[in-house]
Amino acid sequence: MICLNKITFIAVHITTRDEAEARKLAVMLLEQRKAACVNIVPGVSTLYRWQGKIESGTESLMIVKTKSSLLGDIIALVKAHHSYQVPEVIALPIEGGSPEYLAWLEGELEGG
């Protein structure tokens, strides 16, 4: 895992019911400096198990670039403002990246 000054960076995946909900959450995360960058991928085809049945639908996928120390805050914000009963919020480590990008990332986040 690549760290900048002992900071661990992560990419958080969050799915939403549509692009409007993703944009609302993205703006909140950016305004509160919980995220430095959020990509929104609309029209993601999703299949999943829910309450014993296989379901399908179309969602938007958010890819949130942040640091691991902010993950708890991100989960709390998403739970408070998301339309789903059990929203997907999963974090993946960023294993590498350009030092310049990682330095920019750190500078745009809370505490940076």
Beta strands, then each sheet from edge to edge (+ up, - down):
strand 1: 3-4
strand 2: 7-16
strand 3: 37-50
strand 4: 53-67
strand 5: 89-93
sheet 1: 1+ 2- 4+ 3-
sheet 2: 1+ 2- 5+
end
